Amino acid sequence: MKLLYNSIFLEHLTGAHPENSSRLAAFEQLPDTEIEDATSLLPLVHTSDHIEKVISASAKGLRLDADTITSPRSYEVACAAVSLAVRAATGNDFALVRPPGHHAYPAYGSGFCLFNSIAIAVQNLVLQGNRVLVLDFDGHCGDGTEHIFYDTDQVLFWSLHQSPAFPGKGFVDDIGKDAGLGYTINVEMPPGTGDDLFFEAIERLLPIARQFEPDVVAVSAGFDAHQADPLLQLRLSSDAYFRLGQLLFTTFEKVFAVLEGGYNTSVLPQCIHNFVDGFNGQPQSKIEAPTQSDIAIREAFHRNLKELENNLSTYW
C-alpha cells in the first residue's frame, strides 16, 4: 500500500477551520502523484446541479453550508481527490487527499465534504461488475456514502462511529432498504469507546463481511476516533490502526483507502503510517498503549451491538 498524494491538496483554503491544509502539510517529502482528469466520473454519484453549485461556489469562495467551505481552487482540488481515490482503487493504495468526501450526498455537500470521492470510486468498481465492501472507520458516520448505496446489494456499507455525534445519523436500525436491506451496518460507539470495544465489534461482524465475499474493500479511513482528536470523544490509540491494517491485509485480497477525517495534525501522520505499516507487514512506526473502555461505556456499547446483530440476523 502506497500513499498517493499531490501538493494541490494544500490549495483548498479553509482558514481557521478544523479541516485545513495543515492536515496534509504535516506529512514530509511526499512525491506528487499524477492527477488525471476525473470530471467525467462525478456524475456517477452527483447531480449536475450539485456539480455546478460547487463550481460556482468555488469561483466565488462561498460556503456550501455553515461547515463546508470553498475557495477559488476548491473545485479543482476536490476533482483531484476523486482522481486519486479512483487510482487508489486500482492498486491497493491509500489516497491521501482532502477535502474529505463521505458526508457528501448526490445533490449537496456537507460536513466539510464537496464530492464523495470514495463513493465515486466504489460506483466505478460496481459498474465494472465488482461487489464492494465499504469499511468506514472514521469517527463520524459516513452518511453520504450510506445514502448513496442504501438500496443496493452490490455494496455492503459498514460504519463504526461515535453516537451521538455529527451528523446525527447511522443508527443500528438503519440497515438498508429494498434490494439493499441488510447491506448497511452501523456500529454506534458511545463517547469514551476504546480499542477493546472497537475490535470486539470488528471481530463479531467480520463474518458478515466475509459472507458478502467482496471483490474489493474500500476503506473510508478517518482518524478522528483517536483519543487526541479535538472533534470527538472516542479513545482509539494509534496502535488500533496498525492492528486494523494487519487485519485487512490478512482477510481480504484487494483493499484501498481514502482519507476522510482526523484533525489533530500532531497525531494524524502517525495514525496513517501505522495503518499502512500494518497493511504492508512493516514494523509499527509509533507505539501507543491500547485503550480500554470503562464499565458504563461497555454496557451501552453491548446494548447497541446486540440490537444491531438482532436487526441483521434475518439477512446473514
C-alpha positions in Angstrom: 0.0 0.0 0.0 1.5 3.3 -1.2 0.5 6.8 -0.2 -0.9 8.7 -3.2 -0.6 12.5 -2.7 -0.3 15.7 -4.6 0.5 19.2 -3.3 -2.7 20.5 -5.0 -4.5 19.4 -1.8 -2.9 22.2 0.1 -4.7 24.7 -2.2 -8.2 24.1 -0.8 -8.1 27.1 1.6 -10.4 27.0 4.6 -8.7 29.4 7.0 -9.2 28.8 10.8 -11.2 25.6 10.3 -10.5 22.1 11.6 -10.3 20.7 8.0 -7.4 22.8 6.7 -4.2 22.4 4.7 -2.0 21.7 7.8 -3.5 18.3 7.9 -1.5 17.2 4.9 1.3 19.7 5.3 2.2 17.7 8.4 3.5 14.9 6.0 7.0 15.5 4.9 8.7 14.9 1.5 5.8 13.1 -0.2 6.2 13.0 -4.0 3.4 14.3 -6.2 1.2 11.6 -7.9 0.0 12.5 -11.3 -3.6 13.8 -11.3 -5.8 12.6 -14.2 -9.0 14.4 -15.2 -11.8 12.9 -13.2 -14.6 15.3 -14.1 -16.4 12.7 -16.2 -16.7 10.5 -13.2 -18.5 13.0 -11.0 -22.0 12.1 -12.5 -21.6 8.5 -11.3 -22.7 9.8 -7.9 -23.6 13.5 -8.1 -26.3 15.5 -9.8 -25.4 18.1 -12.5 -26.9 20.8 -10.3 -24.6 19.9 -7.4 -21.5 19.9 -9.6 -22.4 23.3 -11.0 -23.0 24.6 -7.5 -19.5 23.5 -6.4 -18.0 25.1 -9.5 -19.9 28.4 -8.8 -19.3 28.5 -5.1 -15.6 27.8 -5.6 -15.2 30.6 -8.1 -16.7 33.0 -5.6 -15.2 31.4 -2.4 -18.6 30.8 -0.9 -19.7 28.2 1.6 -21.9 25.3 0.7 -23.2 25.3 4.2 -22.1 26.7 7.6 -19.3 24.0 7.9 -18.4 23.4 4.3 -16.0 26.0 2.8 -14.8 26.6 -0.7 -12.0 28.8 -2.1 -11.0 29.6 -5.7 -9.3 26.2 -6.4 -11.6 24.0 -4.3 -13.5 22.5 -7.3 -10.2 21.6 -8.9 -8.8 20.2 -5.7 -12.0 18.1 -5.0 -11.8 16.7 -8.5 -8.1 15.8 -7.8 -9.3 13.9 -4.7 -11.7 11.9 -6.8 -8.9 11.2 -9.3 -6.6 9.7 -6.7 -9.4 7.8 -5.0 -10.2 6.1 -8.3 -6.5 5.5 -8.9 -6.0 4.0 -5.4 -8.8 1.5 -6.2 -6.6 0.0 -9.0 -3.6 -0.7 -6.8 -4.3 -1.4 -3.1 -3.2 2.1 -2.3 -4.1 4.9 0.1 -5.3 8.2 -1.4 -4.0 10.9 1.0 -6.4 13.6 -0.1 -8.6 16.5 1.0 -11.3 17.7 1.2 -12.8 14.6 2.7 -15.9 13.1 1.0 -18.0 10.7 3.0 -20.6 13.3 4.1 -21.3 14.4 0.5 -24.7 13.4 -0.9 -25.6 13.2 -4.6 -27.3 16.7 -4.5 -25.3 18.5 -1.9 -22.1 18.8 0.1 -22.0 18.5 3.8 -19.6 18.1 6.8 -16.5 19.7 5.1 -17.2 17.5 2.0 -17.7 18.7 -1.6 -17.7 15.4 -3.6 -17.9 11.9 -2.3 -14.6 10.6 -3.6 -14.8 7.1 -2.2 -18.4 6.7 -3.4 -17.4 7.6 -6.9 -14.5 5.2 -6.8 -16.9 2.5 -5.5 -19.6 3.1 -8.1 -17.0 2.9 -10.8 -16.0 -0.5 -9.5 -19.6 -1.6 -9.3 -20.2 -0.7 -12.9 -17.2 -3.0 -13.7 -19.1 -5.9 -12.1 -17.5 -5.8 -8.6 -19.1 -6.3 -5.2 -17.6 -3.8 -2.8 -17.3 -3.7 0.9 -17.1 -0.1 2.2 -15.5 -0.1 5.7 -15.8 3.4 7.2 -13.9 3.7 10.4 -14.0 7.5 10.6 -15.4 8.6 14.0 -18.3 10.2 12.2 -20.9 8.2 10.3 -20.3 8.4 6.5 -23.9 9.3 6.0 -23.4 10.4 2.4 -21.9 7.1 1.4 -24.5 5.2 3.3 -27.3 7.1 1.5 -25.8 6.5 -2.0 -25.6 2.7 -1.5 -28.6 2.3 0.8 -30.8 0.3 -1.7 -28.2 -1.9 -3.4 -26.9 -5.4 -2.6 -23.7 -4.8 -4.6 -22.2 -2.7 -1.8 -22.0 -3.6 1.8 -21.6 -0.4 3.9 -20.1 -0.9 7.3 -19.5 2.1 9.6 -18.1 2.3 13.1 -18.7 5.7 14.6 -19.4 7.7 17.7 -23.1 8.1 18.6 -24.4 10.7 19.4 -22.3 12.9 17.2 -22.5 14.7 13.9 -24.2 14.0 11.5 -26.8 12.5 13.9 -27.3 9.5 11.6 -26.1 5.9 11.3 -28.3 4.1 13.8 -28.4 0.4 14.5 -31.8 0.1 12.9 -30.6 1.8 9.6 -29.8 -1.4 7.7 -30.8 -0.6 4.1 -33.9 -0.8 2.0 -35.3 -2.6 -1.0 -32.5 -4.8 -2.5 -30.1 -3.3 0.0 -32.0 -4.4 3.1 -29.3 -5.9 5.4 -26.5 -4.4 3.4 -25.9 -1.4 5.8 -24.2 -2.0 9.1 -24.0 0.9 11.6 -22.0 0.3 14.8 -22.9 3.0 17.3 -20.0 3.6 19.7 -20.6 5.7 22.8 -18.2 8.5 23.7 -15.3 7.0 25.5 -15.1 3.8 23.4 -11.6 2.4 23.3 -9.6 -0.1 21.3 -11.2 -3.1 23.2 -14.7 -2.4 22.1 -13.8 -1.3 18.6 -12.1 -4.6 17.9 -14.9 -6.5 19.6 -17.3 -5.0 17.0 -14.9 -5.8 14.2 -14.5 -9.4 15.2 -18.2 -10.0 15.8 -19.3 -8.5 12.5 -16.4 -9.6 10.3 -18.1 -12.9 9.4 -20.8 -10.8 7.6 -18.1 -9.1 5.6 -16.6 -12.5 4.7 -20.0 -13.9 3.8 -20.6 -11.0 1.5 -17.5 -12.1 -0.4 -16.4 -8.6 -1.7 -14.2 -8.3 -4.8 -12.8 -5.1 -3.4 -12.7 -3.5 0.1 -12.9 0.3 0.0 -11.8 2.0 3.3 -13.1 5.4 4.3 -10.0 6.0 6.5 -10.8 8.7 9.0 -8.6 9.0 12.1 -10.8 11.3 14.3 -11.6 8.4 16.6 -8.1 8.7 18.0 -8.1 9.7 21.7 -6.4 13.0 21.0 -8.7 14.2 18.2 -10.4 17.5 19.1 -13.8 16.9 17.4 -14.9 13.6 19.0 -14.7 11.8 22.3 -13.7 8.3 21.2 -10.5 6.8 22.6 -8.7 4.7 20.0 -5.0 4.6 20.1 -2.7 4.7 17.1 -2.0 1.0 17.8 -5.5 0.3 16.8 -4.9 1.5 13.3 -1.8 -0.7 13.0 -3.8 -3.8 14.1 -6.6 -2.9 11.7 -4.2 -2.6 8.8 -2.9 -6.0 9.6 -6.4 -7.5 9.8 -7.4 -6.1 6.4 -4.3 -7.4 4.7 -4.8 -10.9 6.1 -8.5 -11.0 5.5 -9.0 -9.5 2.0 -7.1 -9.6 -1.3 -8.0 -6.2 -2.7 -8.1 -3.2 -0.4 -7.7 0.5 -1.0 -8.2 3.5 1.3 -9.2 7.2 1.0 -8.5 9.7 3.8 -11.6 11.2 5.5 -11.3 12.9 8.9 -8.6 13.3 11.5 -8.0 16.8 12.9 -5.1 16.6 15.3 -2.2 17.3 13.0 0.4 16.0 15.5 -1.1 12.5 15.6 -2.7 12.2 12.1 0.6 11.2 10.3 1.5 8.6 12.9 -2.0 7.1 12.7 -1.9 6.8 8.9 1.7 5.5 8.9 0.7 2.9 11.5 -2.3 1.8 9.4 -0.1 1.5 6.2 2.7 -0.2 8.2 0.2 -2.8 9.5 -1.2 -3.5 6.0 2.3 -3.7 4.5 3.7 -6.0 7.1 6.2 -3.4 8.3 7.3 -2.6 11.9 4.9 -0.3 13.7 6.0 3.4 13.3 4.6 4.6 16.6 3.9 2.5 19.7 1.0 3.7 21.8 -0.6 1.6 24.5 -4.0 0.1 23.6 -7.0 1.7 25.4 -9.8 0.2 27.5 -13.4 1.3 27.9 -15.0 1.7 31.3 -17.9 -0.4 32.6 -20.7 2.1 31.8 -19.4 2.5 28.2 -19.1 -1.2 27.8 -22.8 -1.7 28.9 -24.1 0.9 26.4 -21.9 -0.4 23.6 -23.1 -4.0 24.2 -26.7 -2.9 24.1 -26.2 -1.2 20.8 -24.2 -4.2 19.3 -26.8 -6.7 20.4 -29.6 -4.7 18.9 -27.6 -4.4 15.7 -26.9 -8.1 15.5 -30.6 -8.8 16.0 -31.5 -6.5 13.2 -29.1 -8.1 10.8 -29.8 -11.8 11.8 -32.5 -12.2 9.2 -30.1 -11.4 6.4 -26.8 -13.1 7.4 
